[in-house]
Amino acid sequence: MERAYGCKAYPLPECVITGRVAGKLVGTVALSHPIDGTLPIETMYAVDHRSFPGGARPGPFDIIQIGRWVGTKPHVAKILMSEAARYSMVRGYRWALSEIKPQVARRFRRWGFSPIILTGILRREKVPSAILPYYNPPPPLLALASLDDLYAILKK
């Protein structure tokens, strides 16, 4: 986070999937489960629930938050995202919610996947000051992905 966005990283969530080669860390993806039906990211955004598929937010425990996704070796990021999707589906989640920068959206499109971009307004007063630089231009997009669709594309 410091190198890429000039800010401190927020504390790691409860689940982190790591990639290692010869014992060296080469990638991560982190998963946050809902707390009382709300994801951490949802406390920072005023989300227009009409922008969800079907015009309403899926059930409170149908969505998992995915973030802290990085890979330093070829194909590691794709493998980690595939494992995050599989892990989440096994636990009953149907959707993933993430903030994605435009370069990540482009990567998804290269893989043949287009997440659903939700309409929402960042409530800057709810963002920890240490991570505010992440929200500088270009701002992240609030993206929703069907885990079934994401996993099917990543396993190709």
C-alpha positions in Angstrom: 0.0 0.0 0.0 2.8 2.4 0.8 4.7 1.8 -2.4 1.7 1.7 -4.7 -0.7 4.3 -3.1 1.4 6.3 -0.6 -0.6 5.2 2.4 -0.5 2.9 5.3 -2.3 -0.4 5.0 -5.4 -1.0 7.2 -5.2 -4.0 9.6 -5.4 -7.4 7.9 -8.9 -9.0 8.0 -9.5 -12.4 9.5 -8.7 -14.4 6.4 -5.6 -14.0 4.2 -4.7 -16.4 1.4 -1.0 -16.2 0.5 1.1 -17.4 -2.4 4.6 -18.6 -1.7 7.4 -19.7 -4.0 10.4 -21.4 -2.4 9.1 -20.1 1.0 9.1 -16.4 -0.2 5.8 -14.5 -0.1 4.7 -13.7 -3.7 1.1 -12.7 -3.3 -1.9 -12.1 -1.1 -5.7 -11.8 -1.2 -7.7 -10.9 1.9 -11.3 -11.7 2.8 -13.6 -9.9 5.2 -16.7 -11.6 6.4 -19.8 -9.6 7.2 -20.2 -8.4 10.8 -23.9 -8.2 11.8 -24.6 -8.5 8.0 -22.4 -5.5 7.1 -19.0 -5.6 5.3 -16.3 -3.2 6.5 -16.3 -1.5 3.1 -20.0 -0.7 3.4 -19.4 1.5 6.4 -17.3 3.8 4.2 -19.8 4.2 1.3 -23.3 5.4 0.8 -24.3 2.7 -1.7 -27.3 3.0 -4.0 -28.8 -0.4 -3.4 -30.7 -0.1 -6.6 -27.4 -0.5 -8.5 -27.2 -4.1 -7.3 -28.5 -6.9 -9.6 -32.3 -7.1 -9.2 -32.3 -3.6 -7.7 -31.6 -4.7 -4.1 -28.6 -5.7 -2.1 -28.3 -9.5 -1.8 -28.9 -11.0 1.7 -26.6 -9.8 4.5 -24.6 -13.0 4.5 -24.4 -13.6 0.7 -21.5 -11.2 0.1 -17.9 -11.4 1.2 -15.4 -8.5 0.8 -12.2 -9.2 -1.1 -9.2 -6.9 -1.0 -5.4 -6.6 -0.5 -5.0 -8.5 -3.7 -1.4 -8.5 -5.1 0.9 -10.8 -6.9 4.6 -10.2 -7.6 5.1 -13.2 -10.0 3.4 -14.1 -13.2 0.0 -15.7 -12.8 0.0 -15.5 -8.9 -2.7 -12.8 -8.7 -5.0 -14.9 -10.9 -4.4 -18.1 -8.9 -5.0 -16.3 -5.6 -8.2 -14.6 -6.8 -9.4 -18.0 -8.1 -8.7 -19.6 -4.7 -10.4 -16.7 -2.9 -13.6 -17.2 -5.0 -13.5 -21.0 -4.4 -12.9 -20.5 -0.6 -15.9 -18.1 -0.5 -18.3 -20.2 -2.5 -17.5 -23.3 -0.2 -18.6 -21.1 2.7 -21.9 -20.2 1.1 -21.1 -16.7 -0.3 -22.5 -15.9 -3.8 -21.1 -12.4 -4.3 -17.8 -10.6 -3.7 -17.6 -6.8 -3.1 -14.4 -4.9 -3.6 -12.8 -1.6 -4.3 -10.9 -1.8 -7.5 -8.6 0.8 -9.1 -9.0 1.2 -12.9 -5.9 -0.9 -13.6 -7.5 -3.8 -11.8 -10.7 -3.4 -13.7 -8.6 -3.5 -16.9 -6.9 -6.7 -15.7 -10.3 -8.3 -15.1 -11.5 -7.3 -18.6 -8.3 -8.9 -20.2 -9.3 -12.1 -18.4 -12.8 -11.8 -19.9 -14.6 -10.8 -16.7 -16.5 -7.6 -16.2 -17.5 -6.9 -12.6 -20.7 -4.9 -11.8 -19.8 -1.4 -10.9 -22.0 -0.1 -8.1 -23.2 3.4 -7.6 -22.0 4.8 -4.3 -20.5 7.8 -2.6 -17.4 7.6 -0.5 -18.0 9.0 3.0 -14.5 10.4 3.5 -15.2 11.0 7.2 -15.6 7.2 7.6 -12.2 6.4 6.0 -9.3 6.0 8.4 -6.9 8.9 7.8 -3.9 6.5 7.3 -5.5 5.1 4.1 -7.0 8.3 2.6 -4.3 8.6 -0.1 -5.7 5.4 -1.6 -8.8 7.4 -2.6 -6.8 10.0 -4.5 -7.3 10.0 -8.3 -7.9 7.8 -10.0 -10.5 6.8 -7.4 -11.3 3.2 -6.8 -14.6 1.7 -8.2 -17.0 -0.2 -6.0 -17.3 -3.5 -7.7 -19.5 -6.5 -7.2 -18.8 -9.9 -8.7 -20.7 -13.1 -8.9 -18.4 -15.7 -7.4 -19.6 -18.4 -9.8 -18.9 -16.3 -12.8 -15.5 -15.1 -11.5 -14.4 -18.6 -10.6 -15.5 -20.0 -14.0 -13.5 -17.4 -15.9 -10.4 -17.6 -13.7 -10.2 -21.4 -14.0 -10.0 -21.3 -17.8 
